[in-house]
């Protein structure tokens, strides 16, 4: 007598599911790297603006004293 099971229980992931998960993970990591680069450039710009403002303030102070 042949025993026929209607459906077997699936264990593990298919290759397609793994590839999709890796794609989503890679996309998230690339987005995180883009945010890091943007943060770095914005921080540098703010540093340069602070230095320029400090030089402008010091320059005005010397002009008023002479």
Secondary structure, 3 states (H helix, E strand, C coil): CCCCCCCCCCCCCCHHHHHHHHHHHHHHHHHHHHHHHHHHHHHHHHHHHHHHHHHHHHHHHHHHHC
